[in-house]
Amino acid sequence: MKKEEMTKVESYLRKTFGNNAISVRARPKKDDSAEVFINDDFIAVLFKDEDDDGYQFQMAILDEDL
């Protein structure tokens, strides 16, 4: 995922969730997706959806975290 795309989505996520601690970072050895963090805590993977010209946000919530 390109830097410009990550910056654009990061800004959207920060505004939508009202949290400036959200950051979108490049994934090591992957260029088709990015990682989403709050501070230094990993929370999700972000994929570019070429078919719909948008993005897919995948966040797992483990039962032990509830």
The first five atom37 places (N, CA, C, CB, O) and aatype in JSON, in Angstrom:
{
  "aatype": [12, 11, 11, 6, 6, 12, 16, 11, 19, 6, 15, 18, 10, 1, 11, 16, 13, 7, 2, 2, 0, 9, 15, 19, 1, 0, 1, 14, 11, 11, 3, 3, 15, 0, 6, 19, 13, 9, 2, 3, 3, 13, 9, 0, 19, 10, 13, 11, 3, 6, 3, 3, 3, 7, 18, 5, 13, 5, 12, 0, 9, 10, 3, 6, 3, 10],
  "atom_mask": [
    [1, 1, 1, 1, 1],
    [1, 1, 1, 1, 1],
    [1, 1, 1, 1, 1],
    [1, 1, 1, 1, 1],
    [1, 1, 1, 1, 1],
    [1, 1, 1, 1, 1],
    [1, 1, 1, 1, 1],
    [1, 1, 1, 1, 1],
    [1, 1, 1, 1, 1],
    [1, 1, 1, 1, 1],
    [1, 1, 1, 1, 1],
    [1, 1, 1, 1, 1],
    [1, 1, 1, 1, 1],
    [1, 1, 1, 1, 1],
    [1, 1, 1, 1, 1],
    [1, 1, 1, 1, 1],
    [1, 1, 1, 1, 1],
    [1, 1, 1, 0, 1],
    [1, 1, 1, 1, 1],
    [1, 1, 1, 1, 1],
    [1, 1, 1, 1, 1],
    [1, 1, 1, 1, 1],
    [1, 1, 1, 1, 1],
    [1, 1, 1, 1, 1],
    [1, 1, 1, 1, 1],
    [1, 1, 1, 1, 1],
    [1, 1, 1, 1, 1],
    [1, 1, 1, 1, 1],
    [1, 1, 1, 1, 1],
    [1, 1, 1, 1, 1],
    [1, 1, 1, 1, 1],
    [1, 1, 1, 1, 1],
    [1, 1, 1, 1, 1],
    [1, 1, 1, 1, 1],
    [1, 1, 1, 1, 1],
    [1, 1, 1, 1, 1],
    [1, 1, 1, 1, 1],
    [1, 1, 1, 1, 1],
    [1, 1, 1, 1, 1],
    [1, 1, 1, 1, 1],
    [1, 1, 1, 1, 1],
    [1, 1, 1, 1, 1],
    [1, 1, 1, 1, 1],
    [1, 1, 1, 1, 1],
    [1, 1, 1, 1, 1],
    [1, 1, 1, 1, 1],
    [1, 1, 1, 1, 1],
    [1, 1, 1, 1, 1],
    [1, 1, 1, 1, 1],
    [1, 1, 1, 1, 1],
    [1, 1, 1, 1, 1],
    [1, 1, 1, 1, 1],
    [1, 1, 1, 1, 1],
    [1, 1, 1, 0, 1],
    [1, 1, 1, 1, 1],
    [1, 1, 1, 1, 1],
    [1, 1, 1, 1, 1],
    [1, 1, 1, 1, 1],
    [1, 1, 1, 1, 1],
    [1, 1, 1, 1, 1],
    [1, 1, 1, 1, 1],
    [1, 1, 1, 1, 1],
    [1, 1, 1, 1, 1],
    [1, 1, 1, 1, 1],
    [1, 1, 1, 1, 1],
    [1, 1, 1, 1, 1]
  ],
  "atom_positions": [
    [[0.84, -1.17, 0.0], [0.0, 0.0, 0.0], [0.89, 1.24, 0.0], [-0.96, -0.01, 1.21], [1.9, 1.29, 0.7]],
    [[0.52, 2.2, -0.78], [1.32, 3.41, -0.91], [1.19, 4.3, 0.32], [0.91, 4.18, -2.15], [0.17, 4.3, 1.01]],
    [[2.25, 5.07, 0.58], [2.3, 5.98, 1.73], [1.13, 6.96, 1.72], [3.64, 6.75, 1.75], [0.54, 7.23, 2.77]],
    [[0.8, 7.49, 0.55], [-0.3, 8.45, 0.44], [-1.63, 7.82, 0.85], [-0.39, 8.99, -1.0], [-2.46, 8.46, 1.51]],
    [[-1.82, 6.57, 0.47], [-3.04, 5.84, 0.84], [-3.1, 5.63, 2.35], [-3.11, 4.48, 0.11], [-4.15, 5.85, 2.97]],
    [[-1.99, 5.22, 2.93], [-1.96, 4.99, 4.37], [-2.26, 6.27, 5.14], [-0.6, 4.43, 4.79], [-2.98, 6.24, 6.14]],
    [[-1.72, 7.38, 4.69], [-1.95, 8.67, 5.35], [-3.41, 9.07, 5.25], [-1.06, 9.76, 4.72], [-3.99, 9.57, 6.22]],
    [[-4.01, 8.86, 4.08], [-5.42, 9.21, 3.87], [-6.33, 8.38, 4.77], [-5.8, 9.01, 2.4], [-7.25, 8.91, 5.4]],
    [[-6.09, 7.07, 4.83], [-6.92, 6.2, 5.67], [-6.68, 6.48, 7.15], [-6.63, 4.72, 5.35], [-7.62, 6.46, 7.94]],
    [[-5.43, 6.74, 7.53], [-5.13, 7.08, 8.91], [-5.92, 8.32, 9.36], [-3.62, 7.33, 9.09], [-6.49, 8.34, 10.45]],
    [[-5.95, 9.32, 8.53], [-6.7, 10.54, 8.84], [-8.19, 10.23, 8.98], [-6.49, 11.59, 7.74], [-8.85, 10.75, 9.89]],
    [[-8.73, 9.41, 8.1], [-10.13, 9.02, 8.17], [-10.43, 8.27, 9.48], [-10.51, 8.15, 6.96], [-11.42, 8.56, 10.15]],
    [[-9.58, 7.29, 9.83], [-9.8, 6.51, 11.05], [-9.71, 7.39, 12.29], [-8.78, 5.37, 11.14], [-10.52, 7.24, 13.21]],
    [[-8.75, 8.3, 12.33], [-8.61, 9.21, 13.48], [-9.86, 10.07, 13.65], [-7.37, 10.11, 13.31], [-10.35, 10.25, 14.76]],
    [[-10.36, 10.61, 12.55], [-11.55, 11.46, 12.6], [-12.78, 10.64, 12.98], [-11.77, 12.16, 11.24], [-13.57, 11.06, 13.82]],
    [[-12.96, 9.48, 12.36], [-14.13, 8.65, 12.6], [-14.21, 8.17, 14.04], [-14.12, 7.48, 11.67], [-15.29, 8.19, 14.64]],
    [[-13.07, 7.73, 14.6], [-13.06, 7.18, 15.96], [-12.67, 8.21, 17.02], [-12.12, 6.02, 16.02], [-12.65, 7.9, 18.21]],
    [[-12.36, 9.43, 16.6], [-12.0, 10.48, 17.54], [-10.77, 10.13, 18.36], [0.0, 0.0, 0.0], [-10.72, 10.39, 19.56]],
    [[-9.76, 9.54, 17.69], [-8.58, 9.07, 18.41], [-7.33, 9.37, 17.58], [-8.68, 7.55, 18.73], [-7.07, 8.71, 16.57]],
    [[-6.56, 10.35, 17.99], [-5.34, 10.72, 17.27], [-4.17, 9.77, 17.51], [-4.92, 12.11, 17.65], [-3.11, 9.94, 16.92]],
    [[-4.37, 8.77, 18.38], [-3.31, 7.79, 18.64], [-3.31, 6.67, 17.59], [-3.48, 7.19, 20.03], [-2.42, 5.82, 17.61]],
    [[-4.29, 6.67, 16.69], [-4.35, 5.66, 15.63], [-3.28, 5.96, 14.59], [-5.76, 5.61, 14.96], [-3.12, 7.1, 14.16]],
    [[-2.55, 4.91, 14.19], [-1.58, 5.06, 13.12], [-1.68, 3.87, 12.16], [-0.13, 5.18, 13.69], [-1.96, 2.74, 12.57]],
    [[-1.45, 4.16, 10.9], [-1.42, 3.13, 9.86], [0.02, 3.01, 9.39], [-2.4, 3.48, 8.66], [0.63, 3.99, 8.96]],
    [[0.55, 1.8, 9.48], [1.97, 1.57, 9.18], [2.13, 0.48, 8.14], [2.75, 1.21, 10.46], [1.33, -0.45, 8.04]],
    [[3.2, 0.61, 7.35], [3.51, -0.4, 6.35], [3.81, -1.73, 7.04], [4.7, 0.04, 5.47], [4.37, -1.77, 8.13]],
    [[3.43, -2.82, 6.37], [3.72, -4.15, 6.9], [5.09, -4.6, 6.38], [2.61, -5.18, 6.49], [5.42, -4.37, 5.21]],
    [[5.87, -5.23, 7.23], [7.16, -5.75, 6.76], [6.94, -6.84, 5.71], [8.0, -6.31, 7.95], [6.13, -7.75, 5.91]],
    [[7.63, -6.73, 4.62], [7.62, -7.73, 3.54], [6.27, -7.88, 2.84], [8.03, -9.06, 4.1], [6.08, -8.85, 2.11]],
    [[5.35, -6.95, 3.03], [4.04, -6.98, 2.36], [3.77, -5.6, 1.78], [2.89, -7.41, 3.34], [3.98, -4.59, 2.46]],
    [[3.3, -5.55, 0.54], [2.97, -4.24, -0.03], [1.5, -4.14, -0.43], [3.85, -3.97, -1.24], [1.08, -3.14, -1.0]],
    [[0.72, -5.18, -0.12], [-0.7, -5.18, -0.47], [-1.59, -4.79, 0.7], [-1.1, -6.54, -0.97], [-2.82, -4.77, 0.57]],
    [[-0.99, -4.48, 1.85], [-1.77, -4.18, 3.04], [-0.93, -3.35, 4.01], [-2.25, -5.47, 3.72], [0.25, -3.1, 3.8]],
    [[-1.59, -2.91, 5.1], [-0.92, -2.14, 6.14], [-1.45, -2.61, 7.5], [-1.15, -0.59, 5.95], [-2.44, -3.32, 7.57]],
    [[-0.77, -2.2, 8.56], [-1.19, -2.53, 9.91], [-1.72, -1.28, 10.6], [-0.01, -3.14, 10.71], [-1.24, -0.17, 10.36]],
    [[-2.72, -1.47, 11.45], [-3.32, -0.36, 12.19], [-2.98, -0.53, 13.67], [-4.87, -0.29, 11.96], [-3.13, -1.62, 14.23]],
    [[-2.53, 0.55, 14.28], [-2.13, 0.54, 15.68], [-2.84, 1.66, 16.44], [-0.6, 0.7, 15.82], [-3.21, 2.68, 15.86]],
    [[-3.03, 1.44, 17.73], [-3.36, 2.51, 18.67], [-2.19, 2.56, 19.62], [-4.76, 2.27, 19.43], [-1.91, 1.61, 20.35]],
    [[-1.5, 3.7, 19.59], [-0.19, 3.83, 20.25], [0.7, 2.73, 19.68], [-0.31, 3.74, 21.84], [0.93, 2.7, 18.47]],
    [[1.21, 1.83, 20.5], [2.05, 0.74, 19.98], [1.33, -0.6, 20.01], [3.33, 0.64, 20.78], [1.97, -1.64, 19.86]],
    [[0.01, -0.59, 20.18], [-0.77, -1.82, 20.22], [-1.38, -2.1, 18.85], [-1.88, -1.74, 21.29], [-2.17, -1.29, 18.34]],
    [[-1.03, -3.23, 18.26], [-1.59, -3.65, 16.98], [-3.07, -3.96, 17.16], [-0.83, -4.88, 16.4], [-3.44, -4.67, 18.1]],
    [[-3.93, -3.44, 16.26], [-5.36, -3.72, 16.38], [-5.98, -4.32, 15.13], [-6.09, -2.47, 16.74], [-7.02, -4.98, 15.22]],
    [[-5.37, -4.1, 13.95], [-6.05, -4.56, 12.73], [-5.1, -4.57, 11.54], [-7.26, -3.67, 12.42], [-4.0, -4.02, 11.57]],
    [[-5.59, -5.23, 10.48], [-4.89, -5.21, 9.19], [-5.8, -4.48, 8.21], [-4.55, -6.68, 8.69], [-7.02, -4.66, 8.23]],
    [[-5.22, -3.68, 7.37], [-5.94, -2.9, 6.38], [-5.53, -3.36, 4.99], [-5.67, -1.38, 6.57], [-4.35, -3.37, 4.65]],
    [[-6.52, -3.74, 4.18], [-6.27, -4.19, 2.81], [-6.91, -3.23, 1.83], [-6.81, -5.62, 2.59], [-7.97, -2.66, 2.1]],
    [[-6.27, -3.04, 0.7], [-6.86, -2.26, -0.39], [-7.77, -3.19, -1.17], [-5.76, -1.62, -1.31], [-7.35, -4.27, -1.58]],
    [[-9.01, -2.77, -1.4], [-9.98, -3.54, -2.15], [-10.04, -2.99, -3.57], [-11.39, -3.51, -1.47], [-10.72, -2.0, -3.83]],
    [[-9.33, -3.63, -4.47], [-9.23, -3.16, -5.85], [-10.58, -3.22, -6.58], [-8.19, -3.99, -6.62], [-10.86, -2.38, -7.43]],
    [[-11.41, -4.2, -6.25], [-12.69, -4.36, -6.93], [-13.67, -3.23, -6.61], [-13.31, -5.69, -6.54], [-14.38, -2.76, -7.49]],
    [[-13.7, -2.8, -5.35], [-14.63, -1.76, -4.92], [-13.98, -0.4, -4.79], [-15.26, -2.15, -3.6], [-14.63, 0.57, -4.4]],
    [[-12.69, -0.3, -5.11], [-11.95, 0.95, -4.99], [-12.09, 1.54, -3.59], [-12.43, 1.96, -6.05], [-12.42, 2.72, -3.42]],
    [[-11.84, 0.69, -2.59], [-11.92, 1.11, -1.19], [-10.94, 0.32, -0.35], [0.0, 0.0, 0.0], [-9.94, -0.19, -0.87]],
    [[-11.22, 0.21, 0.92], [-10.33, -0.47, 1.85], [-11.12, -1.42, 2.74], [-9.54, 0.54, 2.71], [-12.31, -1.2, 3.0]],
    [[-10.47, -2.46, 3.19], [-11.08, -3.43, 4.1], [-10.28, -3.42, 5.4], [-11.12, -4.86, 3.46], [-9.06, -3.59, 5.4]],
    [[-10.99, -3.24, 6.5], [-10.4, -3.16, 7.84], [-10.75, -4.47, 8.54], [-10.93, -1.91, 8.65], [-11.92, -4.75, 8.78]],
    [[-9.73, -5.27, 8.87], [-9.96, -6.56, 9.53], [-9.4, -6.55, 10.94], [-9.34, -7.71, 8.72], [-8.19, -6.42, 11.15]],
    [[-10.32, -6.67, 11.91], [-9.94, -6.64, 13.31], [-10.49, -7.87, 14.01], [-10.44, -5.35, 14.01], [-11.7, -8.12, 13.99]],
    [[-9.63, -8.64, 14.61], [-10.05, -9.81, 15.37], [-10.25, -9.43, 16.83], [-9.02, -10.97, 15.24], [-9.44, -8.7, 17.4]],
    [[-11.32, -9.93, 17.42], [-11.57, -9.71, 18.85], [-11.61, -11.08, 19.5], [-12.9, -8.91, 19.11], [-12.53, -11.86, 19.26]],
    [[-10.61, -11.36, 20.32], [-10.52, -12.65, 20.97], [-11.42, -12.68, 22.2], [-9.07, -12.96, 21.36], [-11.59, -11.68, 22.89]],
    [[-12.0, -13.85, 22.46], [-12.88, -14.02, 23.6], [-12.18, -13.65, 24.91], [-13.39, -15.46, 23.66], [-12.8, -13.1, 25.81]],
    [[-10.88, -13.95, 25.0], [-10.14, -13.64, 26.21], [-9.96, -12.14, 26.43], [-8.79, -14.3, 26.17], [-9.68, -11.71, 27.55]],
    [[-10.12, -11.35, 25.37], [-9.99, -9.91, 25.49], [-11.27, -9.23, 25.98], [-9.59, -9.32, 24.17], [-11.25, -8.06, 26.36]],
    [[-12.37, -9.96, 25.97], [-13.65, -9.37, 26.35], [-13.85, -9.32, 27.85], [-14.78, -10.13, 25.73], [-14.89, -8.85, 28.32]]
  ]
}
